[in-house]
């Protein structure tokens, strides 16, 4: 695992070596074991390496036989040995034992189709001296990040914002359309970033740059239309075999390896299959608040599979960790589970360098409650309209009570959502701020925007070709929520402590198999992950398969009503924040008052606004943007 960066120019002038080094050094945390660079006419590549395979060799950048092509590579290719053998048979020669060199030779052999030969997670850059051409590629589902920016006379790229922002010509102005999208979904969707001058290479895409001409292309599509015709028993066996193989290939490592273990089905599946191959080290994190802790469940799972289990109790301190996370994410990011993810990665890194996890299980096998709701909503829409109208009127007349209030609100939200078209309903359930809330909140330049933040999300839903709304939602999640939120969270939180995270459920063979299964094998009535749970019978405790899903969360609602309230006020209601003119001060204050007074739960909306303001303070404000993150945040959030 590594951090990569580079600069290319349309002319043949040498790259500023000191600038290239600063771009590489900004990624030290992603690769503390080794550093390297290449500088040639019109191009410079830099790498920070976390050595996992071929630890003593594979110093990057790596070159081909005649030193005309060079690669910097971030990730792991799990089929590199098989691919290496095939390339040797075709006359290629190697000087290392690692996967990066195999990728370079695969590019020489297959050209732009090279990524289709790769099984794993990756982001890489290849410079072709003879053609004066740069080739970038990112893995199918977006495990590894890759950013780029066009600058006068050239292009720069890197694994993180902190690297690209070292370049003086990168446009740092905020992109208001990206901020609008962020407030819709809690993360900035690719290819946008919060900076006008920086873009993300989308998952499953390549980029080719030559003499100032840039072209991107998609090389992988997930197809939910072609369904396999197999029995339930055969499906369970195929799911288990495919997942077992995905786990097996991810056990390749020359450094200590373990796994994250929660009380959920996905991490339990991964750990159980790891245990079939040999001893396993597992890591779990717990909190003092039992409502947000799964240590008991994780402990039971560890005992069941016989792992060497390690657990940690932490007291999450948002005020302590937020400056670090804001600095590492580089753009506003509203998923508060980044906090516990960072803590469990930090604790695991004390003993291992690689950790497997259960990411992607929900998107593959329909694990979220919203998939159940999508299916129920379709059934509700088939009820004759007079009966629906009667139901809605009856709900409106029900007497108030503390117990009924929350449940009735949930039912009313469901009824309202069910009245929408399927794509609009999906967006409605995913949105932090819907258009009505934005109209109440936005001011100035944001209020003048006419961008449709949900357009790309809805296009995935509508263009899926799936006959079933649940499959359409699964595709939309896999192409948007998963790479824009969940995978960014895990990559940044783990690499901040130099830990490599591997995700067997995101092996493209597992993803494609799950997409080919009919809905009834993933969602059976109210049972989520039906076929996965059937496949796991006898391999994990039965209580794990029947336990309600719990998220990896922290009590931000309580924090924002209690210890973080002064911080919230000092940040969102400060002269600096209100002086941006993006939000109506009265609307922000109303959100805070309604939440702290217990009138409405606005925890996630307030957290999104808080993280946005901290990003502005760290990266945009000229007065503080050059200071270290902690100093900058303290400067703008100090209580009056």
Residue pairs with C-beta under 8 A, 6 or more apart in sequence:
1 30
1 31
1 50
1 52
1 74
1 75
1 76
1 495
1 500
2 27
2 30
2 31
2 47
2 48
2 49
2 50
2 60
2 72
2 73
2 74
2 75
2 159
3 24
3 27
3 28
3 29
3 30
3 31
3 47
3 48
3 74
3 158
3 159
3 160
3 163
3 495
4 27
4 45
4 46
4 47
4 48
4 72
4 73
4 74
4 123
4 124
4 125
4 146
4 157
4 158
4 159
5 20
5 23
5 24
5 26
5 27
5 45
5 46
5 47
5 72
5 156
5 157
5 158
5 159
5 163
5 164
6 20
6 23
6 43
6 44
6 45
6 46
6 72
6 125
6 127
6 134
6 156
6 157
6 158
7 15
7 16
7 19
7 20
7 23
7 43
7 44
7 154
7 155
7 156
7 167
8 42
8 43
8 44
8 127
8 134
8 154
8 155
8 156
8 209
9 15
9 42
9 43
9 153
9 154
10 42
10 153
10 154
10 211
10 212
11 42
11 153
12 41
12 42
12 132
13 41
13 42
14 39
14 41
15 39
15 42
15 43
15 44
16 44
17 37
17 39
17 44
19 166
19 167
20 37
20 39
20 44
20 45
20 46
21 37
21 46
22 166
23 46
23 156
23 158
23 163
23 164
23 166
23 167
24 35
24 37
24 46
24 47
24 48
24 163
25 35
25 48
26 158
26 160
26 162
26 163
26 166
27 48
27 158
27 159
27 160
27 162
27 163
28 48
29 328
29 495
29 496
29 497
29 498
30 48
30 50
30 74
30 159
30 160
30 495
30 498
31 47
31 48
31 49
31 50
31 498
32 48
32 50
32 498
33 49
33 50
33 51
33 55
34 47
34 48
34 49
34 51
34 59
34 60
35 46
35 47
35 48
35 49
36 46
36 47
36 49
36 59
36 60
36 61
37 44
37 45
37 46
37 47
37 61
38 44
38 45
38 61
38 63
38 70
38 72
38 127
40 70
40 127
40 129
41 129
41 132
42 132
42 154
43 127
43 129
43 132
43 134
45 61
45 70
45 71
45 72
45 125
45 127
46 72
47 60
47 61
47 72
47 73
49 58
49 59
49 60
50 353
50 498
50 500
51 58
51 254
51 255
52 76
52 253
52 254
52 255
52 353
52 354
52 500
53 76
53 97
53 98
53 99
53 252
53 253
53 254
54 96
54 97
54 98
54 99
54 254
55 254
55 255
57 96
57 97
57 98
58 96
58 97
58 98
58 99
58 100
58 101
60 71
60 72
60 73
60 100
61 70
61 71
61 72
62 70
62 71
62 73
62 96
62 100
62 101
62 104
63 69
63 70
63 71
63 104
64 70
64 104
64 105
64 108
65 92
65 93
68 128
68 129
68 130
69 104
69 107
69 108
69 126
69 127
69 128
69 129
70 104
70 126
70 127
70 129
71 100
71 101
71 103
71 104
71 107
71 124
71 125
71 126
71 127
72 124
72 125
73 99
73 100
73 103
73 104
73 122
73 124
74 122
74 123
74 124
74 144
74 159
75 120
75 121
75 122
75 123
75 124
75 139
75 143
75 144
76 99
76 120
76 121
76 122
76 250
76 252
76 500
76 502
77 83
77 99
77 102
77 103
77 118
77 119
77 120
77 122
78 119
78 120
78 249
78 250
78 252
78 507
79 118
79 119
79 120
79 249
80 98
80 99
80 102
80 103
80 120
83 102
83 106
83 117
83 118
84 94
84 102
87 102
87 105
87 106
87 109
88 94
90 109
92 105
92 108
92 109
94 101
94 102
94 105
95 101
99 120
100 124
103 114
103 118
103 122
103 124
104 126
106 114
106 117
106 118
107 114
107 126
107 135
110 116
110 117
112 135
112 206
112 208
112 217
112 219
113 219
114 137
115 122
115 137
115 139
115 140
115 206
115 219
115 220
116 219
116 220
118 139
119 249
119 507
119 508
119 509
120 139
121 139
121 143
121 144
121 502
121 503
121 506
122 137
122 138
122 139
122 143
122 144
123 136
123 137
123 138
123 139
123 144
123 145
123 146
123 159
123 201
124 136
124 137
125 134
125 135
125 136
125 157
126 134
126 135
126 136
127 133
127 134
128 134
128 135
131 210
132 210
132 211
133 208
133 209
133 210
134 155
134 157
134 207
134 208
134 209
134 210
135 206
135 207
135 208
136 146
136 148
136 157
136 201
136 206
136 207
136 208
136 209
137 201
137 205
137 206
137 207
137 219
138 144
138 145
138 146
138 201
138 202
138 203
138 204
138 205
138 206
139 203
139 204
140 203
140 204
140 220
140 508
140 511
141 203
141 204
141 360
141 478
141 482
141 483
141 487
141 506
141 508
141 511
142 190
142 202
142 203
142 204
142 482
142 483
142 487
143 487
143 491
143 503
143 506
144 159
144 491
145 159
145 160
145 200
145 488
145 491
146 157
146 158
146 159
146 200
146 201
147 157
147 158
147 159
147 160
147 161
147 163
147 164
147 193
147 198
147 199
147 200
147 201
148 155
148 156
148 157
148 158
148 164
148 198
148 199
148 201
148 207
149 155
149 156
149 157
149 164
149 167
149 170
149 171
149 195
149 197
149 198
149 199
150 197
150 214
151 167
151 169
151 170
151 197
152 169
153 212
154 212
155 209
155 214
156 164
156 167
156 170
157 164
158 164
160 328
160 330
160 492
161 193
161 195
161 198
161 329
161 330
161 331
161 619
162 327
162 328
162 330
164 170
164 198
165 172
165 330
165 619
170 195
170 197
170 198
171 195
171 196
171 197
171 198
172 195
172 196
172 197
172 619
172 620
172 625
173 195
173 196
173 197
174 194
174 195
174 196
174 616
174 620
175 192
175 193
175 194
175 195
175 196
176 445
176 446
176 449
177 192
177 449
177 451
177 453
178 188
178 192
178 193
178 194
178 195
178 331
179 188
179 194
179 332
179 446
179 582
179 612
180 438
180 446
180 449
180 451
180 453
181 188
181 189
181 192
181 451
181 453
182 188
182 194
182 331
182 332
182 334
182 608
182 612
183 432
183 433
183 438
183 453
183 608
183 612
184 430
184 431
184 432
184 433
184 434
184 453
184 454
185 430
185 431
185 432
185 453
185 457
185 480
185 481
185 484
185 485
186 333
186 334
186 335
186 432
186 485
186 604
186 608
187 333
187 334
187 335
187 484
187 485
187 488
188 194
188 331
188 332
188 333
188 484
189 456
189 457
189 480
189 484
190 200
190 201
190 202
190 203
190 483
190 484
191 199
191 200
191 201
191 202
192 199
192 200
193 199
193 200
193 331
194 331
194 332
194 615
194 619
195 331
195 619
201 207
201 216
202 216
202 218
202 483
203 220
203 479
203 483
204 218
204 219
204 220
204 221
205 216
205 217
205 218
205 219
206 216
206 217
206 219
207 214
207 215
207 216
208 214
208 215
208 216
208 217
209 215
220 508
222 475
222 478
222 479
222 511
222 512
222 515
223 465
223 512
223 515
223 516
224 464
224 465
224 466
224 471
224 472
224 474
224 475
224 515
225 465
225 466
225 467
226 516
227 516
227 517
227 518
228 235
228 516
228 517
230 238
232 521
232 531
232 534
235 517
235 521
235 531
236 531
236 534
236 535
237 535
238 513
239 513
239 514
239 517
239 531
239 532
239 535
240 535
240 536
242 507
242 509
242 510
242 513
243 269
243 273
243 504
243 505
243 510
243 535
244 273
244 276
245 507
245 509
246 504
246 505
246 507
246 509
246 510
247 270
247 273
247 274
247 277
247 356
247 504
248 273
248 277
249 507
250 356
250 502
250 504
250 507
251 257
251 274
251 277
251 278
253 353
253 354
255 352
255 353
255 354
256 281
256 351
256 352
256 353
256 354
257 281
257 352
257 353
257 354
257 355
257 356
258 280
258 281
258 282
258 283
258 348
258 351
258 352
258 354
258 355
258 356
259 267
259 270
259 271
259 274
259 280
259 281
259 282
259 283
259 307
259 355
259 356
259 357
260 267
260 282
260 283
260 284
260 344
260 348
260 355
260 356
260 357
260 358
261 267
261 268
261 271
261 282
261 283
261 284
261 298
261 301
261 302
261 307
261 309
262 284
262 294
262 297
262 298
262 358
262 550
262 552
263 294
263 296
263 297
263 298
263 300
263 301
263 544
263 547
263 550
264 294
264 358
264 544
264 547
264 549
264 550
265 358
265 361
265 367
265 529
265 532
265 533
265 536
265 540
265 544
265 545
266 358
266 359
266 360
266 361
266 362
266 367
266 505
267 357
267 358
268 301
268 358
268 536
268 540
268 544
269 358
269 361
269 532
269 536
269 539
269 540
270 356
270 357
270 358
270 504
270 505
271 280
271 282
271 301
271 302
271 305
271 307
271 356
272 304
272 305
272 536
272 539
272 540
273 504
273 539
274 280
274 356
275 305
275 306
275 307
279 307
279 308
280 305
280 306
280 307
280 308
281 307
281 308
281 309
281 310
281 351
281 352
282 298
282 302
282 307
282 308
282 309
282 310
283 310
283 311
283 312
283 344
283 347
283 348
283 351
283 352
283 355
284 294
284 295
284 298
284 299
284 302
284 309
284 310
284 311
284 312
284 344
285 295
285 311
285 312
285 313
285 314
285 340
285 343
285 344
285 347
286 293
286 294
286 295
286 311
286 312
286 313
286 314
287 293
287 313
287 314
287 315
287 316
287 340
287 554
288 313
288 315
289 555
291 555
292 553
292 554
292 555
294 550
295 311
295 313
297 544
297 547
298 309
298 311
299 309
299 311
300 541
300 543
300 544
301 540
301 541
301 544
302 309
303 309
304 540
304 541
305 540
310 347
310 348
310 351
312 343
312 344
312 347
314 340
314 343
314 347
316 339
316 340
316 343
316 554
318 339
318 554
318 556
318 559
318 564
319 564
319 567
321 339
321 342
321 343
322 614
322 633
323 614
323 618
323 629
323 630
323 632
323 633
323 634
324 342
324 496
324 629
324 630
325 333
325 338
325 339
325 342
325 492
325 493
325 496
326 611
326 614
326 615
326 618
326 629
326 633
327 618
327 629
328 492
328 493
328 496
329 338
329 488
329 492
329 615
330 619
331 615
331 619
332 608
332 611
332 612
332 614
332 615
333 485
333 488
333 489
333 492
333 611
334 432
334 604
334 607
334 608
334 611
334 612
335 485
335 486
335 489
336 553
336 554
336 556
336 604
336 607
337 489
337 551
337 552
337 553
337 554
338 489
338 492
338 493
339 554
340 552
340 553
340 554
341 489
341 490
341 493
341 494
341 552
342 493
342 496
342 497
345 355
345 493
345 494
345 496
345 497
345 499
345 501
346 497
348 355
348 499
349 497
349 498
349 499
352 499
353 498
353 499
353 500
354 499
354 500
354 501
354 502
355 494
355 499
355 500
355 501
355 502
356 501
356 502
356 503
356 504
357 490
357 501
357 502
357 503
358 503
358 505
359 486
359 487
359 490
359 501
359 503
359 505
359 506
360 482
360 503
360 505
360 506
360 510
360 511
361 367
361 505
361 529
361 532
362 368
362 477
362 529
363 474
363 477
363 478
363 481
363 482
364 474
364 505
364 510
364 511
364 514
364 515
364 532
365 514
365 522
365 528
365 529
365 530
365 531
365 532
366 470
366 474
366 519
366 522
366 523
366 528
366 529
367 528
367 529
367 549
368 477
368 528
368 549
369 528
369 549
370 426
370 429
370 430
370 473
371 470
371 473
371 474
371 522
371 523
371 528
372 523
372 526
372 528
373 414
373 417
373 429
374 422
374 425
374 426
374 469
374 470
374 473
375 469
375 470
375 519
375 523
376 414
376 418
377 414
377 417
377 418
377 422
377 425
377 469
378 422
378 469
380 388
380 414
380 415
380 418
381 418
381 419
383 391
388 415
391 415
392 415
395 408
395 411
395 412
395 415
398 404
398 408
417 425
417 428
417 429
418 425
420 428
422 461
422 469
422 472
423 458
423 461
423 462
423 472
424 458
426 457
426 458
426 461
426 469
426 472
426 473
426 476
427 454
427 457
427 458
427 461
428 434
430 457
430 481
431 454
432 604
432 605
432 608
433 441
433 605
433 608
437 605
438 446
439 447
440 584
440 587
441 583
441 584
441 587
441 588
441 591
442 449
442 582
442 583
442 584
443 581
443 582
443 583
443 584
444 580
444 581
444 582
445 581
445 582
446 582
446 583
456 480
457 476
457 480
460 475
460 476
460 479
460 480
461 472
461 473
461 475
461 476
462 472
464 471
464 472
464 475
464 476
466 472
466 475
468 519
470 519
470 522
470 523
471 515
471 519
474 515
474 522
475 515
478 511
487 506
490 501
490 503
491 501
494 500
494 501
504 510
505 511
514 522
517 531
520 530
521 530
521 531
522 528
522 529
522 530
522 531
523 530
524 530
527 533
528 549
533 545
536 545
537 545
556 603
556 604
556 607
557 595
557 601
557 603
560 568
560 595
560 596
560 603
560 606
560 607
561 595
561 596
561 598
565 596
566 639
567 637
567 639
568 592
568 606
568 610
569 592
569 639
570 637
570 638
570 639
570 640
571 577
571 610
571 613
571 614
571 636
571 637
572 588
572 592
572 606
572 609
572 610
572 613
573 585
573 588
573 589
573 592
574 636
574 637
576 617
576 621
576 636
577 613
577 616
578 585
578 588
580 616
583 609
588 609
591 602
591 605
591 606
591 609
592 602
592 606
593 599
594 600
594 602
595 601
595 602
595 603
595 606
613 636
614 633
614 636
614 637
617 624
617 632
617 633
617 635
617 636
617 637
618 624
618 625
618 629
618 632
618 633
619 625
621 632
621 636
624 631
624 632
624 635
624 636
625 632
627 635
